[in-house]
């Protein structure tokens, strides 16, 4: 099982991310892109990475916006897996 970091430790190292909800340990970020096809490219590449990691985000897409929530359900909080996927998503968004 992945090591739990806690949302506070995760957030201290990742600007732009915030607590998702008060009732659970999860983090969230809104990614905004130029258009739908760029948002879809972000989701497609992120989905491939998530599948490779066997760690899947909760997300919602409307046109050029992708809202992402990360938590490791079986660990009951934010873990190293969430940090790895968040870092991948941040780097990918910078390139797009």
N, C-alpha and C positions, 0 to 999 in steps of 0.2 A: 504494500500500500504506500502511496505517496506521502511524504512528510507534510503535515499541515503547517502553513506559514502564518495564517491569520491575515485578515484583510489589512490591518495596519501596516505590517511589514511589507506586504505586497505594494500597497499604495505609496509608501515612502520612496520606493525605487522606481515608480512608474507614473510620471505626470500625465494627467488627462484621464486617468482611471479614478473611479469613485466607488464607494459602497453601493451595492445594488439595492439592498433592502435591509431594513432593520431586523426583520424576523429570522434572517439566516446569514451565514457567512458567505457572501458572494460579492464579486466586483463587476463593474460595468463601464462601458465606454461607448460613446456615439461616434461613429466614423462617417464623415461626409465626403462625398466624391463629386466630380464634375458632372457625372451623368449616370444613368442606369447601367450601361455596359461596364463602366469602371467599377461600380459597386458589385456587380455580378462577378466580375473577374476577381475581385477581392474575396468574395464569398467562395468562389470555386477553388482558388488556391488555398484558402484557409481550411476548407472542407477536406482537401487532400492531405494537408498537414495534420489535421485533427484525426482523420481516419488512420494515418500512419502511427499516430501516438495512442490510438484507441481512447481518445479524450475529446468529447464533443461539446461545442458551445451551445448555449441557448441564444438564439438570435432572431431578429425581426428586420425585415427590409421593406422600405417604401422608397421607390424611385432611386435617388442617389444617396440615401441614408441607410446605414446598417447599425442597428443597436445590438451590442454583444453583452451577454452576461456569462461570467465564468465562475464555476465552483466545481469541486470534486465531490460528487454526491456520495460516493462510498466512504469518503473520509470525513464528510460532514463540514467541509470548509474549503478555504483556498489553500492550494498546495503548489509544489514545484511544477506540477503539470500545467496548472493555470498560468504560472509565471512564464513558462516556456512558450505556451501558445500565445499569450499576450505579447511577448517580445517579438514573436514571429509576425503577428498581426500588425504591430506598430511599425516594424521594419518594412513590411509589405505595403502598408498604406503610404509610407514615405515615398516609395518607388512609384506608386501609381499616381 
